Amino acid sequence: MAVLSEQAGISDLVEQLHGRHPRLTRDVVEAVVRAEHSRFDDSPLRDYVPLLVERRAREELALLSL
């Protein structure tokens, strides 16, 4: 159940970040978010993964939006 919740949160994050970076395609935003999310695949503690993914993805997308 927690995995489904995390995946739903990641999907919501893609939509949220795409709204903040409309010059980037949704595919680019999703690729960045998925890449950042995959960095935490081996993390046993999942509670903070969505927050960490959001932080890293925002930084990466800000650079891509320049």
RAMOJO-V706132 format. One line per field, one symbol per residue. phi: phi as a letter, one per 40 degrees, with the letter a starting at -180 (. if undefined). burial: + if it has 9 or more other ideal C-beta (glycine too) atoms within 8 Angstrom, else -. A space follows every 10 residues. Layout:
phi->???
burial->???
//
This chain:
phi->.ccccccccc cccdcccccc bccccccccc cccccccccb dcccccdbdd cccdcccdcc cccccc
burial->-----+--++ --++--++-- +--+---+++ -+++-++--+ -----+--++ -+++-+++-+ +--+--
//
